[in-house]
Amino acid sequence: QVQLVESGGGLVQAGGSLRLSCAASGTFFGIYNMAWYRQAPGKQREPVAAITSDSTNYADSVKGRFTISRDNAKNTVYLQMNSLKPEDTAVYYCNVRVNTRWGLGDYWGQGTQVTVSS
């Protein structure tokens, strides 16, 4: 069983910054991909950023403003969000792909609300 605990969401004015964290715990042998998704009201969940051991990827809408990073010792992924815009308002979810005794599995965090006021 793998658990993900997210933190760091909140209300911020446009142009402000927030840092999201997602810590993984449980029984697994390694973490491959770690990513952040978001879902705005009435819209589908969309990928925001992803990180592997040697690469990062970003949605075009957040390039240059968001930075994803990971601390392997803490099994934690971060999302530093700068220059926030009202259109960044959404529930943000972390996603990890881990190797368990049952094989590779994808797990989701509970979500954290990010609200950007204009």
Backbone hydrogen bonds in HBPLUS format (Angstrom, degrees):
<---DONOR---> <-ACCEPTOR-->    atom                        ^
c    i                          cat <-CA-CA->   ^        H-A-AA   ^      H-
h    n   atom  resd res      DA  || num        DHA   H-A  angle D-A-AA Bond
n    s   type  num  typ     dist DA aas  dist angle  dist       angle   num
A0027-THR N   A0001-GLN O   3.21 MM  26  5.98 150.2  2.30 147.2 152.0     1
A0003-GLN N   A0025-SER O   2.82 MM  22  5.27 167.3  1.84 150.6 155.0     2
A0025-SER N   A0003-GLN O   2.88 MM  22  5.27 153.0  1.96 151.6 158.3     3
A0005-VAL N   A0023-ALA O   3.00 MM  18  5.32 156.6  2.05 142.7 150.0     4
A0023-ALA N   A0005-VAL O   2.97 MM  18  5.32 160.0  2.01 144.5 144.5     5
A0007-SER N   A0021-SER O   2.94 MM  14  5.27 144.4  2.06 146.5 148.5     6
A0021-SER N   A0007-SER O   2.86 MM  14  5.27 159.9  1.90 151.0 153.0     7
A0010-GLY N   A0113-GLN O   2.92 MM 103  6.13 120.9  2.28 141.5 158.5     8
A0115-THR N   A0010-GLY O   2.91 MM 105  6.15 168.9  1.92 157.8 157.9     9
A0012-VAL N   A0115-THR O   2.91 MM 103  6.35 157.3  1.96 164.1 171.7    10
A0117-SER N   A0012-VAL O   2.90 MM 105  6.28 154.2  1.97 148.7 156.5    11
A0016-GLY N   A0013-GLN O   2.95 MM   3  5.57 152.8  2.02 143.8 146.4    12
A0014-ALA N   A0117-SER O   2.74 MM 103  5.68 134.8  1.94 170.2 167.4    13
A0015-GLY N   A0084-LEU O   2.73 MM  69  4.88 162.9  1.75 141.3 147.5    14
A0084-LEU N   A0016-GLY O   3.09 MM  68  5.52 175.9  2.09 153.6 153.7    15
A0018-LEU N   A0081-MET O   2.93 MM  63  5.23 150.4  2.02 143.4 153.0    16
A0081-MET N   A0018-LEU O   2.78 MM  63  5.23 170.1  1.79 179.0 176.7    17
A0020-LEU N   A0079-LEU O   2.90 MM  59  4.99 163.8  1.92 140.7 141.5    18
A0079-LEU N   A0020-LEU O   2.91 MM  59  4.99 149.2  2.01 136.5 139.0    19
A0022-CYS N   A0077-VAL O   2.89 MM  55  5.30 132.7  2.12 153.5 164.3    20
A0077-VAL N   A0022-CYS O   2.93 MM  55  5.30 156.1  1.98 145.5 151.1    21
A0024-ALA N   A0075-ASN O   2.88 MM  51  5.46 167.7  1.90 157.7 161.8    22
A0029-PHE N   A0099-ASN O   2.67 MM  70  5.38 175.3  1.67 174.9 175.0    23
A0099-ASN N   A0030-GLY O   2.90 MM  69  5.37 156.9  1.95 154.3 159.8    24
A0032-TYR N   A0097-ARG O   2.78 MM  65  5.51 164.3  1.81 165.9 171.2    25
A0097-ARG N   A0033-ASN O   2.88 MM  64  5.19 153.0  1.95 154.8 157.3    26
A0034-MET N   A0051-ILE O   3.03 MM  17  5.41 160.5  2.07 152.4 158.6    27
A0051-ILE N   A0034-MET O   2.77 MM  17  5.41 153.6  1.84 162.7 171.0    28
A0035-ALA N   A0095-ASN O   2.80 MM  60  5.12 153.4  1.87 156.5 161.1    29
A0095-ASN N   A0035-ALA O   2.84 MM  60  5.12 152.5  1.91 146.3 147.0    30
A0036-TRP N   A0049-ALA O   2.81 MM  13  5.36 159.7  1.85 158.2 161.4    31
A0048-VAL N   A0036-TRP O   2.80 MM  12  5.47 160.0  1.84 155.0 149.7    32
A0049-ALA N   A0036-TRP O   3.29 MM  13  5.36 159.0  2.33 136.6 140.3    33
A0037-TYR N   A0093-TYR O   2.77 MM  56  5.12 162.3  1.80 156.4 162.4    34
A0093-TYR N   A0037-TYR O   2.81 MM  56  5.12 159.1  1.85 134.8 142.0    35
A0038-ARG N   A0046-GLU O   2.88 MM   8  5.49 151.8  1.96 151.8 161.0    36
A0046-GLU N   A0038-ARG O   2.80 MM   8  5.49 161.3  1.83 155.7 160.3    37
A0039-GLN N   A0091-VAL O   2.88 MM  52  5.31 146.5  1.99 141.6 152.6    38
A0091-VAL N   A0039-GLN O   3.03 MM  52  5.31 170.8  2.04 135.4 134.9    39
A0043-LYS N   A0040-ALA O   3.00 MM   3  5.37 156.6  2.06 139.5 137.1    40
A0059-ALA N   A0048-VAL O   2.88 MM  11  5.15 154.7  1.94 148.4 143.7    41
A0050-ALA N   A0057-ASN O   2.94 MM   7  5.22 149.9  2.03 143.4 148.4    42
A0057-ASN N   A0050-ALA O   2.94 MM   7  5.22 149.6  2.03 145.7 148.8    43
A0052-THR N   A0055-SER O   2.89 MM   3  5.33 163.4  1.92 152.4 157.2    44
A0062-VAL N   A0059-ALA O   3.03 MM   3  5.65 160.4  2.07 118.5 124.2    45
A0065-ARG N   A0062-VAL O   2.94 MM   3  5.43 160.5  1.98 138.2 141.2    46
A0066-PHE N   A0062-VAL O   3.05 MM   4  5.61 156.5  2.11 162.4 161.2    47
A0082-ASN N   A0065-ARG O   3.01 MM  17  5.14 157.5  2.06 135.5 142.0    48
A0067-THR N   A0080-GLN O   2.82 MM  13  5.05 148.9  1.92 142.6 152.2    49
A0080-GLN N   A0067-THR O   2.83 MM  13  5.05 165.6  1.85 156.8 153.8    50
A0069-SER N   A0078-TYR O   3.19 MM   9  5.24 156.5  2.25 131.4 135.0    51
A0078-TYR N   A0069-SER O   2.79 MM   9  5.24 167.4  1.80 150.9 152.7    52
A0071-ASP N   A0076-THR O   2.79 MM   5  5.26 161.5  1.83 155.6 161.1    53
A0074-LYS N   A0071-ASP O   3.08 MM   3  5.44 135.9  2.29 105.4 117.0    54
A0075-ASN N   A0071-ASP O   2.90 MM   4  5.91 108.5  2.42 140.3 159.4    55
A0076-THR N   A0071-ASP O   3.18 MM   5  5.26 166.8  2.20 140.2 142.9    56
A0075-ASN N   A0072-ASN O   3.26 MM   3  4.79 152.8  2.34  90.9  98.9    57
A0088-ASP N   A0085-LYS O   2.84 MM   3  5.39 163.4  1.87 120.1 125.3    58
A0089-THR N   A0086-PRO O   3.07 MM   3  5.64 164.9  2.09 116.7 120.7    59
A0090-ALA N   A0114-VAL O   2.98 MM  24  5.53 148.0  2.08 148.1 158.3    60
A0114-VAL N   A0090-ALA O   2.88 MM  24  5.53 162.4  1.91 160.4 166.3    61
A0092-TYR N   A0112-THR O   2.83 MM  20  5.26 172.4  1.83 149.1 146.7    62
A0112-THR N   A0092-TYR O   2.86 MM  20  5.26 145.6  1.98 138.3 149.4    63
A0109-GLY N   A0094-CYS O   2.94 MM  15  5.22 152.6  2.01 148.9 149.4    64
A0096-VAL N   A0107-TYR O   3.02 MM  11  5.46 155.7  2.08 146.3 154.0    65
A0107-TYR N   A0096-VAL O   2.94 MM  11  5.46 157.1  2.00 155.0 162.4    66
A0098-VAL N   A0105-GLY O   2.95 MM   7  5.50 158.0  2.00 157.3 159.7    67
A0105-GLY N   A0098-VAL O   2.89 MM   7  5.50 152.0  1.97 154.1 162.9    68
A0100-THR N   A0103-GLY O   2.97 MM   3  5.09 168.5  1.98 129.1 131.6    69
A0103-GLY N   A0100-THR O   2.97 MM   3  5.09 164.9  1.99 109.5 113.4    70
